[in-house]
């Protein structure tokens, strides 16, 4: 082959190699892997938005509770104000009556007259006592007026303070609702883009994430329970009174519970004791089951839609127990339960800020209202943000 022909052939091979390099995708970068990566990003975005909405929902519910409390306090203050007005009017009328009675029947002129013209000592003493009593009554009436006025001023101050609190609570609630609506719109936009094959990939990724979270949470809980059992046995065998608390174990077993290790002579509280099972829990669980399939709605309290704490409050109301519409309050206001001693009907809460909850139904499952675009459904309680549990009634 001539040098020129070899040169042209070499150039042709080089061009083919360059084109092949441009056209062939890098190893591992297949259309399926691209879609799976996108599905993972979407699933992560949905999880993030869902958590954000749940947090805002809880803040909104807390703001509504503060507003309701301020409204009740305002009504009570108004009632006290009305009572104070009545007391003030009564004191003034009493003062007028005493003043008239003193002027007509007593007073210094009458006393002087008695002192000068009284016909016997007993009459004089009686008149002196009457005048003293009348004057004392008048002073007491004046004191009553002054006290009523002070109470009125205090009531007015309380009223103004409660009005300010109510206004701030309402503004906070509206602000949280606006933020949540923005996040909800973003989440719906993301969901709208997920169609066809991508939809199944996103669902598969969400299920994978949930399974991984459940595996990790169950392992942590098992390890915590094992640590508690082992160290308690060691303490019993050695006679050691010592305990320290493992943060991880405490968050999984329930606040107040402890895992123990030897630390000399320092003694910490004993593990949390479960309150007795609730006789009303079965009614709450059955009511929660009747709500399955109803949509999650921000701030929803039933009967057609729910947020997480709205569902829990609705279910327990059917059992005759009134709960606040707030996951945090539903946890804080009632006896705590170690997660190793859960009973159906217990409230399981999630997040260190207590922004989500559900009703435990047994076998590691709960019924909850998850997030926008979803419905009331069963789910595993074993999430990495599993925090604790409470028991509303026994």
C-alpha positions in Angstrom: 0.0 0.0 0.0 1.3 3.4 -0.9 2.2 5.9 1.8 -0.7 8.2 0.7 -3.2 5.4 0.8 -2.0 4.2 4.2 -2.3 7.8 5.5 -5.9 8.1 4.2 -6.8 4.7 5.7 -5.3 5.7 9.1 -7.3 9.0 9.1 -10.5 7.0 8.4 -9.9 4.7 11.3 -9.2 7.7 13.6 -12.5 9.3 12.5 -14.4 6.1 13.2 -12.8 5.8 16.7 -13.7 9.4 17.5 -17.3 8.9 16.4 -17.6 5.7 18.3 -16.3 7.5 21.4 -18.9 10.2 21.0 -21.8 7.9 20.3 -21.2 5.1 22.8 -22.5 5.9 26.3 -20.1 5.5 29.3 -20.1 2.1 31.0 -23.1 1.9 33.4 -24.9 4.9 31.9 -27.8 3.0 30.3 -31.2 4.5 29.8 -32.5 2.3 32.6 -29.8 3.4 35.0 -30.5 7.1 34.1 -34.2 6.6 34.9 -33.4 4.8 38.1 -31.1 7.7 39.2 -33.8 10.2 38.3 -36.4 8.1 40.2 -34.1 8.1 43.2 -33.8 11.9 43.0 -37.6 12.3 42.7 -38.2 9.9 45.6 -35.7 11.9 47.7 -37.4 15.1 46.7 -40.9 13.7 47.6 -39.5 12.5 51.0 -38.1 15.9 51.7 -41.2 17.7 50.7 -43.4 15.3 52.7 -41.3 15.9 55.9 -41.4 19.6 55.3 -45.2 19.6 54.9 -45.6 17.4 58.0 -43.5 19.8 60.1 -45.4 22.8 58.8 -48.7 21.0 59.5 -47.7 20.4 63.1 -46.7 24.0 63.5 -50.0 25.1 62.0 -51.9 22.8 64.4 -49.9 24.1 67.4 -50.7 27.7 66.3 -54.3 26.9 66.1 -54.2 25.4 69.6 -52.6 28.6 70.9 -55.2 30.6 69.1 -58.0 28.5 70.7 -56.4 28.9 74.1 -56.1 32.6 73.6 -59.8 32.8 72.6 -60.8 30.9 75.6 -58.7 33.1 77.9 -60.2 36.1 76.2 -63.7 34.9 76.9 -62.8 34.2 80.5 -61.2 37.7 80.8 -64.3 39.3 79.3 -66.4 37.5 81.9 -64.1 38.7 84.7 -64.4 42.2 83.3 -68.1 42.0 83.4 -68.0 40.8 86.9 -65.6 43.6 87.9 -68.0 46.1 86.3 -70.8 44.7 88.4 -68.7 44.8 91.6 -67.8 48.4 90.9 -71.4 49.4 90.3 -72.5 47.6 93.5 -69.7 49.2 95.5 -70.6 52.7 94.3 -74.3 52.1 95.1 -73.3 50.9 98.6 -71.1 53.9 99.1 -74.1 56.2 98.2 -76.4 54.3 100.6 -73.9 54.5 103.4 -73.2 58.2 102.7 -77.0 59.0 102.8 -77.5 56.9 105.9 -74.6 58.6 107.7 -75.8 62.0 106.8 -79.4 61.4 107.8 -78.9 59.3 110.9 -75.4 60.0 112.2 -72.4 62.1 111.5 -70.5 64.5 113.6 -73.4 67.0 114.0 -75.6 64.2 115.4 -72.9 63.0 117.7 -72.3 66.5 119.1 -76.0 66.8 119.6 -76.1 63.6 121.5 -73.1 64.5 123.6 -74.7 67.8 124.5 -78.3 66.8 125.0 -78.3 63.0 125.6 -80.4 62.1 128.6 -78.4 59.0 129.7 -75.1 57.3 129.4 -76.4 54.2 127.7 -78.0 56.2 125.0 -74.8 58.1 124.5 -72.8 54.8 124.1 -75.3 53.4 121.7 -75.2 56.5 119.5 -71.4 56.6 119.6 -71.2 52.9 118.5 -73.7 53.6 115.7 -71.7 56.6 114.3 -68.4 54.6 114.5 -70.1 51.7 112.7 -71.5 54.0 110.0 -68.1 55.6 109.5 -66.4 52.1 109.3 -68.9 51.0 106.8 -68.3 54.0 104.7 -64.5 53.4 104.8 -65.1 49.8 103.8 -67.3 50.9 100.9 -64.6 53.2 99.7 -62.1 50.3 99.9 -64.4 48.1 98.0 -64.6 50.7 95.3 -60.8 51.0 95.1 -60.4 47.2 95.0 -63.0 46.9 92.3 -61.2 49.5 90.3 -57.9 47.7 90.6 -59.5 44.5 89.5 -61.0 46.3 86.6 -57.7 47.7 85.5 -56.0 44.3 85.9 -58.8 42.6 83.9 -58.4 45.2 81.1 -54.7 44.6 81.0 -55.2 40.8 80.8 -57.8 41.4 78.0 -55.4 43.4 75.9 -52.6 40.9 76.4 -54.8 38.0 75.4 -55.9 39.9 72.3 -52.3 40.3 71.3 -51.6 36.6 71.8 -54.6 35.6 69.8 -53.6 37.9 67.0 -50.0 36.6 66.9 -51.2 33.0 67.0 -53.6 33.6 64.1 -50.9 35.3 62.1 -48.5 32.4 62.8 -51.1 29.9 61.6 -51.7 31.8 58.4 -48.0 32.1 57.7 -47.5 28.3 58.2 -50.5 27.6 56.0 -49.0 29.7 53.2 -45.6 28.0 53.5 -47.2 24.6 53.4 -49.3 25.4 50.4 -46.2 26.4 48.5 -44.5 23.1 49.5 -47.7 21.2 48.5 -47.8 22.8 45.1 -44.2 21.9 44.5 -44.9 18.3 45.6 -47.9 18.1 43.3 -45.8 19.5 40.4 -43.2 16.8 41.0 -45.8 14.1 41.2 -47.4 15.3 37.9 -44.1 14.8 36.1 -43.9 11.2 37.2 -45.8 9.1 34.7 -45.7 5.7 33.1 -42.5 3.7 33.7 -41.0 6.4 35.8 -43.9 6.2 38.2 -43.2 2.5 38.8 -39.5 3.2 39.3 -40.2 6.0 41.8 -42.6 3.7 43.7 -40.0 0.9 43.7 -37.4 3.4 45.0 -39.7 4.6 47.7 -40.4 1.0 48.8 -36.7 0.3 48.8 -36.1 3.3 51.0 -38.9 2.3 53.4 -37.6 -1.3 53.6 -34.1 0.0 54.4 -35.4 2.4 57.1 -37.4 -0.4 58.6 -34.3 -2.7 58.7 -32.2 0.0 60.3 -34.8 0.9 62.9 -35.6 -2.6 63.9 -31.9 -3.4 64.3 -31.5 -0.3 66.5 -34.5 -1.2 68.6 -33.3 -4.9 68.9 -29.8 -3.7 69.9 -31.3 -1.3 72.5 -33.5 -3.9 74.0 -30.6 -6.4 74.1 -28.4 -3.8 75.8 -31.0 -3.1 78.4 -31.6 -6.8 79.1 -27.9 -7.6 79.3 -26.9 -4.8 81.5 -29.8 -5.3 83.8 -28.8 -8.9 84.2 -25.2 -7.9 84.9 -26.3 -5.4 87.5 -28.4 -8.1 89.2 -25.5 -10.6 89.2 -22.9 -8.1 90.4 -25.1 -6.1 92.7 -24.0 -2.9 90.9 -26.5 0.0 91.4 -25.2 1.9 88.4 -27.0 3.1 85.3 -26.3 5.5 82.4 -28.6 6.2 79.5 -27.9 5.5 75.9 -29.3 8.2 73.7 -30.1 5.9 70.8 -31.7 3.3 73.1 -33.7 6.0 74.9 -35.1 7.4 71.7 -36.2 4.0 70.6 -37.4 2.6 73.8 -39.2 5.8 74.7 -38.2 8.9 76.6 -37.8 8.0 80.3 -36.5 4.5 79.5 -32.9 3.8 80.3 -30.2 1.3 79.2 -27.6 0.7 81.8 -23.8 0.4 82.1 -21.7 0.3 85.2 -20.5 3.7 86.4 -19.4 3.2 90.0 -22.0 4.2 92.6 -24.1 6.6 90.5 -27.8 5.6 90.3 -30.1 6.7 87.5 -33.9 6.3 87.1 -35.2 2.8 86.5 -36.6 1.9 83.0 -39.9 3.5 82.1 -42.9 1.5 83.4 -45.7 1.1 80.9 -49.1 2.4 82.0 -51.9 -0.2 82.0 -53.5 -1.0 78.6 -56.4 1.2 77.7 -59.9 -0.4 77.8 -60.9 2.1 75.1 -58.1 1.4 72.7 -59.9 -1.2 70.6 -62.6 1.4 69.8 -60.0 3.9 68.6 -58.3 1.3 66.4 -61.6 0.2 64.8 -62.5 3.8 64.1 -59.0 4.4 62.5 -59.7 1.4 60.3 -62.9 2.9 59.1 -61.0 5.9 57.8 -58.6 3.9 55.5 -58.4 5.3 52.0 -59.5 8.8 52.9 -57.1 11.5 51.6 -54.5 13.4 53.6 -55.2 17.1 53.7 -53.1 19.7 55.5 -54.8 20.5 58.7 -57.6 18.0 58.0 -59.6 16.8 61.0 -62.3 14.7 59.4 -64.7 13.3 58.5 -63.7 13.3 54.8 -60.0 14.0 55.1 -57.2 14.1 57.7 -53.7 15.1 58.6 -51.8 12.8 60.9 -52.9 14.2 64.3 -56.4 14.9 63.0 -56.8 11.2 62.3 -55.5 10.2 65.7 -57.8 12.7 67.4 -60.8 11.5 65.4 -60.2 7.9 66.2 -59.8 8.4 69.9 -62.8 10.7 70.0 -64.9 7.7 68.9 -63.5 6.0 72.0 -64.7 8.8 74.2 -61.3 10.5 74.7 -60.8 14.1 73.4 -57.2 14.7 72.2 -55.7 18.0 71.0 -55.2 18.3 67.2 -51.4 18.2 67.4 -48.9 15.3 67.3 -46.7 17.0 69.8 -49.5 17.6 72.3 -50.9 14.1 71.8 -47.5 12.8 72.8 -46.6 15.2 75.6 -50.0 15.3 77.4 -50.3 11.5 78.1 -48.3 8.7 79.8 -45.3 7.5 77.8 -44.9 3.9 76.6 -41.6 2.1 75.8 -41.5 1.0 72.2 -40.9 -2.5 73.4 -44.2 -2.5 75.2 -46.6 -1.1 72.6 -50.3 -2.1 72.6 -52.9 -1.5 69.9 -54.3 2.1 70.2 -51.0 3.6 71.4 -49.9 6.7 69.6 -46.5 6.4 68.0 -44.7 9.7 67.1 -41.9 10.5 64.8 -39.1 13.1 64.6 -37.4 14.8 67.5 -39.7 17.8 66.9 -42.7 15.4 67.2 -44.1 16.4 63.8 -45.9 13.1 62.8 -47.8 10.4 64.5 -50.1 7.4 63.9 -52.2 4.8 65.8 -50.4 1.5 66.5 -52.5 -1.5 65.5 -50.1 -4.3 66.3 -47.4 -6.4 64.6 -45.2 -3.4 64.0 -47.9 -1.6 62.0 -49.8 1.6 62.4 -52.6 3.5 60.6 -51.6 7.0 59.7 -52.3 9.8 57.3 -48.9 10.2 55.6 -48.6 13.2 53.3 -50.1 15.2 50.4 -51.2 13.0 47.5 -51.5 9.9 49.8 -54.4 8.4 51.8 -54.9 7.0 55.3 -53.3 3.6 55.2 -51.3 1.0 57.1 -47.5 1.4 57.4 -44.6 0.1 59.4 -43.7 2.0 62.5 -40.0 1.2 62.0 -38.7 4.4 60.5 -35.4 6.0 61.4 -37.1 9.0 63.0 -39.3 6.8 65.3 -39.2 8.8 68.5 -41.6 7.4 71.1 -45.2 6.5 72.1 -47.9 7.6 74.4 -51.1 6.0 75.8 -54.1 8.3 76.0 -56.4 6.4 78.4 -56.3 3.4 80.7 
